[in-house]
């Protein structure tokens, strides 16, 4: 992480401006906040708008159409999203705040999730998957907002069987801090890492976050105007980054941190965080794995030889093949959120 250093006695160790891809530190590899203001759908889950001039198959330009804000097709040709692609050696954590995601993978599993849900995928020894953004609403805009986070796996777990877990919105606890019913509040969505009395659902069994000594936490925090929160300390040797992605900024023990800024903080210190206006931040925390990282495209291993082996294995096995009739499967026009696992087990999200 390329960053600016802070004063010697500050709880803020470094700060860095946020771009499209956020800088991360071990054990995290990657983080992107996607916010796309898609127009109404065309009845076939794509945008009811011209795609002329877009780089179809590789559209990362958030151009606006005449109806509203910017949006991207990413690698999609008709439905936005990320068609069939492989991974090995790390974990993807997808926290969807608005809109829906259609998942399909080489194990034969499918899911439609969003509106507060989290999919946590340990890619392990290898998997192919697709992540498409179906635009169901034909009469109104289809905003999609999500965080895609990559977290590394230790060498001992890089070749475990691939496995995904759904953390449904209704099972994810919220920790609310306020001084009274009419006072400004801070709300922390506890995706991983216990906070006060709030215990989140378990991540996949071979996840790095399943190791108690990893001290992994993922918290999404919203501040009302004039609210404050004391963030508890973590253990020695834990890395913690606060990403202020919405609003004008926060105060950390009286030190101002601007909006669109990542702040590496001293995790061993309890921090008093204040916000003058509505603000949102994402907290990513974990004990560094401290192993060599070799990465090329969708594969993350420890050595270059292991990367070459990953490409060779993928060419030979396709990580189980692709059981779907297209590289970008979608799951119809019903907005029911579900997960159908490779073993046939089916889950559904609770209706609000």
CORPE-V400433 format. One record per run of one state. SS is the DSSP state (~ for helix, > for strand, _ for the rest). FROM is the first residue (numbers start at 1). TO is the last residue. If there is no record, write none. Layout:
ss=SS from=FROM to=TO
ss=SS from=FROM to=TO
This chain:
ss=_ from=1 to=3
ss=> from=4 to=5
ss=_ from=6 to=11
ss=> from=12 to=17
ss=_ from=18 to=20
ss=> from=21 to=22
ss=_ from=23 to=27
ss=> from=28 to=38
ss=_ from=39 to=40
ss=> from=41 to=41
ss=_ from=42 to=46
ss=> from=47 to=47
ss=_ from=48 to=58
ss=> from=59 to=59
ss=_ from=60 to=63
ss=> from=64 to=64
ss=_ from=65 to=69
ss=> from=70 to=70
ss=_ from=71 to=73
ss=> from=74 to=74
ss=_ from=75 to=79
ss=> from=80 to=88
ss=_ from=89 to=89
ss=> from=90 to=98
ss=_ from=99 to=99
ss=> from=100 to=105
ss=_ from=106 to=109
ss=> from=110 to=114
ss=_ from=115 to=117
ss=> from=118 to=122
ss=_ from=123 to=126
ss=> from=127 to=133
ss=_ from=134 to=141
ss=> from=142 to=152
ss=_ from=153 to=154
ss=~ from=155 to=157
ss=_ from=158 to=162
ss=> from=163 to=167
ss=_ from=168 to=168
ss=~ from=169 to=171
ss=_ from=172 to=173
ss=> from=174 to=178
ss=_ from=179 to=184
ss=> from=185 to=192
ss=_ from=193 to=194
ss=> from=195 to=195
ss=_ from=196 to=197
ss=> from=198 to=198
ss=_ from=199 to=207
ss=~ from=208 to=210
ss=_ from=211 to=211
ss=~ from=212 to=214
ss=_ from=215 to=216
ss=> from=217 to=223
ss=_ from=224 to=226
ss=> from=227 to=231
ss=_ from=232 to=237
ss=> from=238 to=246
ss=_ from=247 to=248
ss=> from=249 to=252
ss=_ from=253 to=254
ss=> from=255 to=258
ss=_ from=259 to=260
ss=> from=261 to=266
ss=_ from=267 to=270
ss=> from=271 to=275
ss=_ from=276 to=278
ss=> from=279 to=287
ss=_ from=288 to=293
ss=> from=294 to=296
ss=_ from=297 to=298
ss=> from=299 to=301
ss=_ from=302 to=303
ss=~ from=304 to=320
ss=_ from=321 to=337
ss=> from=338 to=340
ss=_ from=341 to=345
ss=> from=346 to=348
ss=_ from=349 to=352
